[in-house]
Amino acid sequence: MRWPPHEFTLNLHDLQSSDIASVRVRQLYLGADNAPVLSDESASVLPETFSIKAEGTLMLELTLTEARTPSEEMEERKYYADRYKQAIVANTDIPIGIDGVSVGSHGEAILRLGLGRDHGKSLQPELYVNGQHIPVPEDYRGYDQYHNGAGRPNFFGVIEVPVPLSVLEESNDVLLRFEDTGGFVSTVTLQVFSSSTALSRTP
């Protein structure tokens, strides 16, 4: 299955076309023969629309006429669990610790669960962080890695779970519990994004 090309426009906020000195668009995608193709194009004017080709990744580089000083900042830090490759047994707690976490006043956090399981097994464990229940999203990046009898023999991927900053501490107790037996929790990491101002999301 190949994803079709996707066209989109950019929201430049307060950036005007006169602020842009040059534009560079690099794109990696699959060609007609499924061989990777890398395109690299430059222009002096930002196009009104862009198209990401099938199975492609696009990188846009803008050179501005004048340097700008950011009005806000965000710092990302990643923290690793104290253990890895934990076997999954039905209705059995998997305790994990994540220590040395620095939590700011503003920002957001993502708990990343590496799971290796047979197809059909649950990818939504019961999750508690410092005693507070955290819902695990049904939707995740990628796909189930199994389609019409083809694909990987097992699912292996990362499930990303948003965690409120208010739940986190310097030392954190994470507890996972699955309803069925089989597979492993390969890794658990925590990404903390500390921002200089409160973040808001729009649908």
SVG drawing of the C-alpha trace seen along z (x, -y; Angstrom):
<svg xmlns="http://www.w3.org/2000/svg" viewBox="-11 -43 31 58">
<polyline fill="none" stroke="black" stroke-width="0.4" points="0.0,0.0 1.4,-3.4 0.2,-6.7 -0.8,-9.2 0.8,-12.6 -0.5,-15.3 -0.8,-19.0 -0.7,-21.6 -0.2,-25.3 1.9,-26.9 0.7,-29.2 3.5,-31.8 1.9,-33.7 3.7,-37.1 6.3,-36.2 5.9,-38.1 7.2,-37.1 9.5,-40.2 11.2,-38.7 12.4,-35.7 15.7,-35.9 15.7,-32.4 13.9,-29.0 15.3,-25.5 13.0,-22.5 14.5,-19.0 12.4,-15.9 13.0,-12.2 10.4,-9.9 9.9,-6.6 10.2,-6.8 8.2,-4.8 10.4,-1.8 10.3,-2.0 13.9,-3.4 14.5,-6.3 14.7,-9.7 16.2,-12.9 15.2,-16.2 16.8,-19.5 15.3,-22.7 16.0,-26.4 13.9,-29.5 13.8,-33.2 10.0,-33.1 8.1,-30.8 5.5,-28.7 1.9,-29.1 1.4,-25.3 3.7,-22.3 3.2,-18.7 4.7,-15.8 5.1,-12.9 4.1,-9.3 5.9,-7.8 7.9,-11.1 9.5,-13.4 9.9,-17.1 12.3,-19.5 11.9,-23.3 14.7,-25.7 14.1,-29.5 16.8,-32.1 15.5,-35.4 16.7,-38.8 17.3,-39.7 18.0,-37.7 15.2,-37.2 15.3,-36.8 12.7,-34.2 10.2,-35.6 9.7,-32.2 11.8,-29.1 11.3,-25.4 13.8,-22.8 13.4,-19.1 14.9,-16.5 14.6,-12.7 14.8,-10.5 15.2,-6.7 13.7,-4.0 15.7,-2.0 14.9,1.3 14.1,2.6 12.7,5.7 10.0,6.6 7.9,9.7 4.2,9.1 2.0,11.4 -1.8,10.9 -3.0,8.7 0.5,8.5 2.0,5.2 5.2,4.0 6.8,1.4 9.3,-1.0 11.2,-4.0 12.3,-7.2 14.5,-9.4 16.3,-12.7 13.4,-14.4 13.4,-18.2 9.8,-19.6 9.2,-23.2 6.1,-25.4 5.0,-25.2 5.2,-22.6 4.1,-19.0 5.4,-15.5 5.2,-12.3 5.7,-8.8 7.0,-6.5 6.2,-2.8 8.2,-0.4 6.1,2.7 6.8,6.1 3.6,8.3 1.9,10.8 -0.7,9.4 -4.1,9.2 -2.6,8.6 -3.6,5.4 -1.5,2.2 -3.5,0.3 -2.2,1.2 -3.6,-0.2 -1.0,-3.0 -0.3,-4.7 2.2,-7.5 2.9,-8.3 -0.4,-6.6 -2.5,-8.6 -4.3,-6.7 -3.2,-7.9 -5.3,-7.0 -3.4,-5.3 -4.6,-6.6 -6.2,-4.1 -4.6,-6.0 -0.9,-5.7 1.7,-6.6 2.1,-4.2 -0.1,-1.1 -0.6,2.3 2.2,3.8 -0.2,6.5 -2.4,6.2 -4.3,9.0 -2.1,11.7 1.2,9.9 3.6,7.8 5.7,8.3 5.3,11.6 4.8,9.4 4.0,5.8 7.0,3.8 6.6,0.1 6.3,-2.8 3.0,-4.0 3.1,-7.7 1.1,-8.7 0.6,-12.4 1.3,-12.9 0.3,-16.1 3.2,-17.9 1.3,-18.2 1.7,-14.4 5.5,-14.3 8.1,-14.5 11.9,-14.3 11.5,-10.5 8.6,-8.8 6.9,-5.5 5.4,-4.1 3.2,-1.0 1.9,0.9 -0.7,3.7 -1.9,5.7 -5.0,7.8 -3.3,10.6 0.0,12.5 2.8,12.4 5.5,10.1 7.6,7.5 7.8,3.9 11.1,3.3 11.8,-0.3 10.1,-3.2 11.3,-6.8 9.9,-10.1 10.2,-13.3 9.7,-16.5 9.2,-19.8 9.7,-22.8 8.5,-26.1 8.8,-29.7 5.1,-30.2 1.9,-28.0 1.1,-25.9 -2.2,-25.7 -3.5,-23.3 -6.1,-24.0 -8.2,-21.2"/>
</svg>
